[in-house]
């Protein structure tokens, strides 16, 4: 990949893998080295907060850490639910899919 940003611009970028919160879906714009991206928007912050809240709720029910939960299919469903809550009904996903890892695995195998 040819990078179009200056060394100064590149120094200001933080790699996505260095973000403190590891979300199943992007919660901010990430540069590919060709353009500078703006800061996280209010709606992106709301999605991140909603993902945290839902993941905390559902991971406790499942008896796993929030970090572990977010790496499952149910964690991905939480990401879609959070985006639906903030942006409107964009994704076909139910709370049941996010609530239990078993349902998420079943849904995946039925696709």
N, C-alpha and C positions, 0 to 999 in steps of 0.2 A: 504494500500500500504506500503510495506517495503521500507524504504529509504536507499539507498546505499551510499549516500554522507555523508561526515563528517559534523559535526556541523559548522565548518569553511566554508566549501563549501556551505552549505545551507544558511549561513548568506550572502554570496555574490550574491545569486540569488534574482532576483526581480520578484514578482508574475506578471503574465500577466495582471491581472486586475489593476495593479498600473501603467501601461504604460501610458504616456501622450496622445498618439494618439491611439484612439479606432478604429481600422480598421475592416471592415467586413470580411477580410481574414488575416491570420497571415502574418506579415511582418518581422518576425525574428523567430529563433528557440526558443522554450520554453522548459525548463527542466521539467520532471515529477518527479523530486526528485531522480532519479536513476543515471543520468549521468549529467556531466557538459556540457553545450553547448557553442559554440563559440560566439563571438560578431556578430552583424548584418553584413551581407556581403554587398558589394557594390551594387549588383543587388537587394538585399532585400531593401536597402535604396532607390534605384531608383523606385522600385514598390511603396514604401510608399509615395515618393514624387509625383509620377504620380497619385496615389489615391487621395492625397490632392488636386492636381490641378484640376482633373476631378470633384471631389466632390464640390469644390468651384464653378466651372463653372456651374454645373447642379443645385446645391442647390440655387444659386442666381436666376436662371431661374424659379425655382419652388416656390421661396419666402419662403424657410425654412432655418433653420440653417444647416451648414455642418454636425454637430453632428446628428441632426434629420435625415437628408437625408441619412447618412451612415447606419442608422438602418433600412432602407427600402429595398425592393427587388431591387430597382434601385441602391441603395448603393452597394449591392452585385454584381450587374452587373458591376458597376464601378471597383470593385476589380478584376473581371475577365478580364475586358478590360485592366486594368493596367498591369496585369500579361502577357496578350497577347502582349502588347506593348514592354515589356522588354524581355520576354522569347520566343516569337514567338507564332503562332496561336495554342494554346492548348485548348481553350474553345470556344464553339459556342455561341457567344454573339454579340449583335450589339450596336452601339452608341444610337440607338433609345430606346433600353431597359433601358439604363442607363440614358438617357436624361429626361424621365418623369416617375414619379411614377405610373401613370395610365397605361402606356404601360406595365410596369413590372408586375402590378397586373393582366392584361389581359393575358400576356404570361404565368404566373404562373397558372391561372385557365384553360388554354388550354392544359396543360401538362397531 
